[in-house]
Amino acid sequence: MQRENLEALAKEQLVDLLLAQSEQLARLQATFEQLKADYEALKYKFEHNQKPPKPPTTSKNSSQPPSRDQKANLPRKRHRKKHGPPEGHEPHQRKLVATPDQVVELHPQQCSQCQKDVSQVEGRLRKVNQITELPPANAEVIEVRQYEVCCPDCGQAQVAQPPAGLEMMRSFGARLEATVVYLRQEQHLSYQRTQEALQALNGVHLSQGAIDRIMQRAGQSALEQVPAIQAVVASSPVVYCDETGDRVNGNSWWEWVFCTAQAVLHWVRDNRSVDTIRDVMGQHTAQVWVSDGLPSQLKAPAQERQLCLAHLLRNLQKVVEHTPGSWWAKAVQAVLRAAIHLHHQRCQLAAPQFACQVVRVERVLYRLLERPHPPPEARYMLRRLQKYRRCLFVFLHRADVEPTNNVCERALRASVVHRKVTNGFRSEWGARAYAALASVIDTGELSGLNAFQSILSLFGPPALPFSAGRE
């Protein structure tokens, strides 16, 4: 563009032109960096007559956890965001409670200038402020005195029976026992830290033996509920399944999780074979089995299978990083992401339009799978996708199926944290009890119960507050 043409443009037009050129320059710079990397890789190959070094393994291209990724330093001259809410943000304040528990009236008693008594002068309300505070949560000790009387007519001894929650064999109330299990199960506290938390917050001193007995009672009660949860999982039409490593009594075990719309089952076993799945499912056959494609998962009893697209995208990312100049893996990634996006738009599109988009996505993917000469690093993924092409887009034909297995990943997250904190379990019974408690808690969340409410249900009604019949 000539100088005369630029001088003829208005200021807004010049700004638009400058922004467009800046965007184009950024794209060209990114393309240059990509071509430079490809050139260096080819140069290394021809000079050393060998393959270029593989890119490092990260959580984006393998099963490596994000905690093991090498964290890059932030640039020194980076753009710092302004602290506080963005401009034009609507302010939000904490809403006042309609019926506060206590009200403190502040009336002036004396004039600060002339010292006159103004306590009887009628004032106007100037400002209201509410402070939310926790009362001292000291535990209460309930003494239950059971009496025995002898009937004056027949001479039969009569003993008064305590109500639920005040049984004579109890030493701790249901709410205290549920708190102990909550700290151990959900907050992953050790026995010592559980003791310290109860002493500091509630003024309760428990021995480690007492904590262990409480955990045993909770585990036994949860194990009794596992068969009912297992029956719900086995009879569900869609089952999501995954597993993670565990340590039990110094040996490598696996914690399995089976997720459905009505129940979640955690299952601890010493093997990773399909026998575990058969033990859970029994004679039942699921309509759709969603998994990450583990060989034992592919043998699960099901009419159809849905492979987790998140795992496939991660495996394809490894191919992309190994062969930056190849477009095949990038194209397959784009099709899989488009399918996931289409799944999220199911409720926004009309049925004919949605069906037309499904056919289009499947056609594009099948054409990519018919490519005869993909890069060598991509041939394994090509064979795998060709073999399981019917297991890729089941979620587009059924609204009750998700494209990923993330529901199982989230269900196992707490177990992974517990394993890292405690380094595993000392006994098989402890591992199974933990899995049973996790099943009860996760299943309760599907019904709207939080973790503490689910744990409290294992111990019966709490002793406090007193009802009229107890006094």
N, C-alpha and C positions, 0 to 999 in steps of 0.2 A: 504494500500500500504506500502510495506516495505521500510526501509531507503535506502537499496542498489538500489532499483528501482528508488527512487527519485534522488539519486546521479548520476545515469546514464542519467538522462534527461538533455536536454539543457536548457539554460536560458529562451528562448522563450516558450518552452514547460511548464516550471515551472510557468511562468506568466499566460499562458492559463489555466493551472490546478487551479491556485489560483483564477482566475476570475470566473471560473465555480463553484468552491466551495463557493465563496462569493455569487454568484447568488442563488445557492441552499440553502445556509443558510438564505438568505433573504426570500425566499419562505417558508421555514420551520418556520421562525419567524412569518410571517404573518398567517400561518395556526395555529400556537400555540396561537396567540392572539385571533383568531376567536374561537378556541375550548375553550379557557379560558373564553371568554365572554358567550358562550353557557353554560358552566358549572356553572358560577355564576348565570345565569338566572334560570337554573333548581334548583340550590341549594336554591335560594330565594323562588322559588315556593313551594318546599317540606317543607322548614322550616316554612313558613308563611301560607301555605295552600291557596295561592292566586296567581294570575297572576303577573309576574314581571312587574315593571313599564314600561310604554310605552316610547320609545325614544322621545326626544323633537321634536316639529313641526318646520320644516325649509322650506325654499323656494324650496328645492329639493324634498320634499315629500308631499307638500300641496300647496295651492294657496297663502300662505303667501309671501309678497314681500321680496326681498333680503335685503332691508334696515332694516328689523326687525330681521334678523338673528344675533345670538350672535357671535361676531367676536373673534376668538381665537388669543392669543398673539403669535407673531413669536418667535421661539426658539432663545435663546441668542447666541448660538454657531452655527448659521446657515451659510451655504456657501454663501458668497457674490459674486455676479457676477461682473466681471471686467467691469468698465464703458467704454463707447466708442464702436466703431464698432468692430465686431469680426475680428480675424486675417484672412487676405486674402480678406477682404471686398474691393470691387472696389470703389474708392472715387468718389463722385458725387459733382459737383459744380453747382451753379446757372448759367443758360445760359444767355449770354449777349443778350440784345435787339438789333435787327438790326438797328432800326431807333429810337434813343433816342430823347426825347423831347427837351433837352438842352444839349449842349456840352461845357465844361469848359476846355480851353487850358492852361496848366501850362508850361511856358517857363522860364528858369533861366534869371534873369536880371543882376546879378553881380557875379563875381568870389568871392567865399568865402575866397580865400587865398590871391590874389593880388588886389582885389577890382576892377578889370577891367570890363568894360561894355561888356556883352556878349549877350545883347538882340537881336543883329542883326546876331548872329552866327547861322547857320542852324543846327538844332539838329535832333536826331533820336528818334522815339517813343519807350519809354522804358516799359511802363505799362499802361493798361487801366482798370479802375474800374468804375462800374455803381452803383449808389445809387438810390434806389426807395423810394420816399417820397410822402406824401400826401399833396396837396396844401391846403391852408385855405379854408374850405368849408362853407364860409359865404353865407347865402341865399340872393338872389337878389329880390328886390321889383320892380314889373312891374306895371306901371301906365297906364291904358287903358283909353283913352279919346275918348268918343263917341260923334260925332257931328251930328247935324240935320240941314238940308238945306231945303229951300222951292223952289220948281220947278218954274222957271220964266214963264213957259207957262201955266201950269194948276193950279199952286198954291198948289199942293199936297206936304205935308211934307215928306221928305226922311231921314231915320235914318240908318247910317252905322251899319251893323251887324258884331259882332266880330267873328273871326275864332274859331275853336274848341280848347279848352284849355284856351281861354281868355274870357270866357263868363262874362257878367257884374255882374251876381249874385255870381260869385266866389270870395272868399277871400283868398284861398290858392290854389297853383298849384297841379297838379295831383301827381307829384313826392313827394312833401312834405306830402300830405295826405297819400300816399302809405307808406311813412316812418313811419308815426304815427301808422298806422295799423300794419305794420311789427313789430314795437317795442312792441305793445300791444299783438298781436296775436302770433307771433313766439318767441319773447324773453320774454314774460310773465311779462312785466314791468307794474307797477302800474301807475296811472295817474300822481302822483308826480314825479316818477322816469322818466317817459316819458318826462315831462316838463324839468327836469334837463338835460337829455341826449340831447334834441334838443337845449337847451340854451348853453350847453358846446361845442357841436360838430358843430352846424350850426349857432349859434347866433340868434336863433329864440325863441321868447317868445310866448307861447300859453297858454291860460287859460284852466282849466280843462273842462269848458263848451265847448270850441272850440274842444278839443280832443274828447269829447263825441259826438258832432255833426258829426265829421268826422267818428267816429266808426259807428254811425247810418246810414250814407250814404253808407259806405262800406257794412254793414250788409244787407241793403235793396237791394243793387245791387247784392250781392251774393245770397240772397234768390230768386231773379228772375231767377238765373241760376240753382237752385236746381231741378226744374222739368225736365230739359233736362238731367241732370246727373242721376236722378232717372230713367228716361226712358232707359238710356243705361244700368244701373245696372239690371233693371228688365228683359231686353231682353238678358242678357248675358248667355251663356251656363253653366259656372262655377262661383259660387258665394261663397266667403268666408265671414263669418259673426262672429261677436263677440260683446260683450258689457262690459261696466264698469260702476261703480257707479259714481254718480255726485250729486252735491248739487245745488238746484235751489230754491231761495226765502226761504231758511231755510228748505226745504223738500228734501227727497231722490228721485232722478231721476236716469235715466240710459241713457248713451250715447251709441248708437248702431253704428256700422260701417259695411258697406257692400263693399267689395273689389272685383273688377274684373280686367281683363287685360286692360280695356279701361277707367274705371272710379272708383272713390272712393266716397262713400256717407256716411256722418256722419248724424245721426238722433237722436235727443234728445226727449225722451218721459218719462212720469211719471210712466210707467209700464214696466215689464219685460216679458210680455206674448207674445204669438204668434200673437196677433193682430197687433203688430208693424211690424212684418215681412209681414203680409198680406197687411197692408197699403202701404208698399214699393213695393211689388211684384205685387199687383193688380191681374189681371187675368193670369199673366205669371207663368210658371213653369220652374224652372231651371233643367238642365240635371244632375248636381252634386252640392250638397250643402255641404260645408266643415265647420265644427264647432267643438266646444269642447264637444258636447254631452249634452248641457243643454236641459231639456225637451221641452221647447218652440222651441229650434233650431231643435229638432228631428221632429217637426210637420210642418216644413217649406215646402212649395210646391216644391217638387223636385222628379225626377225619381230615383236618387241614392244619397247616403250620404257617406261622407268620414269623419270619426272621426279623430281628431287631435292625432297623435301618440305621440307627446310631452307630452300632458296631460296624456295619458295612461301610458307612461313611468314613469311619476312623481307619479301617483297613485300606480303603481307596486313597486316603490322605497319605498313607505310607508310600503307596505307589507313585503318587504325585511328587513327593519329595525325593524319591529315588530317581525319577525320570522327569525333570522339570519341563523338558521340551515336548513331552507326550500330551496329547489332548484327550485320549480315550478315557482315562480315569477321571479327568475333570468333567467330561461330558456326562459320564455315568453319575457322578456326584450331583451335577445340576439336575438330572432327571429325578433322582431320589429326593432331593430337596423340594423339587416342584411337586412331587407326589405328597410329601408331608404338608406342604402349604395348601394343596388342594383338599386334603383331609380336614384341615382347620377351617376351610371355607365351605364345608358341607352344608351348614345351616343357612348360608348366605346365598347360595346358588339354587336355581330351580332344578328339579330332578332331571329333566332332559339335558340341561346345560351341564350339570355335574357328570352325567353319564357320558356325554360327548368328550369332556375333558379327560375322563378316565381312559377312554379308548385312545385318545391322543397320547397320553403319557405312556401307556403300555406299548403302543406302536413304536414310539421313539426308542424306548429301552430295548425292545426286541431287535430293532435294527442295529443298535450298538452291540448287542450280544452276538450278532451274526458277522461281526468284523473278522476277517480271516487272519490278519497279521497284527495283533496288538504288540506292544513292547514285551520283551521277555519277562520283565518284572511283573507285568499285568496278566500273564497267562493263567496263573493260579486263580486270580480273582475272576477271570473270564470263565474258566471251567466251573468254578463254584457257582457263579450266577446263572450259568446255563443249566446246571444240574438242578438248582432250586428256584428256577424262574417262577414257578407256580406258588412259591412261598414268599414272594416279595410284596404283592399288592393286594393281599387278602383284606387289609383294612379299608381299601377303597370300595369293596363290595359288601362290607358289614360295618354298620355304624357302631357296634359294640366292641370293636377291636381297635387297638392303638397301633401306630406304626413303630413304636419303640418299646423296649422293655424297661423303661425308666421307673415304673411303679415298683419293680423288684429291686432296682438299684437303691431307691429311696428307703425301701423296707429294710435293706441290709446295711444301710449306712450306720445306724446306731450300733449294730453288732460289730462292725469293723472298728468303730471308735472304742467299744468296750474291749475288744481284743488287744488293741494297741495300748490301752491304759493298764489293763490287768495282766496282759501276756497270756491269756487263756484261762482254762479251768483245771482244777486239781483232780476232779473226778468226773466220770461219765454222768453220774446223776446230776451234778451241778450244771453241766452243759445242757442236759435235757430239760432241767427245771428252768434255766434261763430262756431256752427256746419256747417252752410252754408259756412263760410269763410274757414274752414278746408276742406270742400268738394272741393271747387274751387282750393285751394292750392295743395291738394294731387292729384287731377285729372290733374292739370297742370303739376305736376312733371312726370306723366306718358307720357306726350307729350314733355318732355325735357325742360320745363320752371321751373325756380327756384321760390321760394316763393315770392320774391319781384316782379318779372315780372308778376306773376299771380295776385297779389294784384294791381299792377299798371294798369292792364287791366280793372279793375273795375271803374276807374276814368277817362278814356279817355286819349287822347294824352297829354303829358306834355307841359307846356308852354315854356320850354327851351329845346334846342336852338331855336332861331327864324328862321323861314323859310323866303324865299324871299317875299312871299305874305303878311307877317305880318308887315314888316318894312315900 
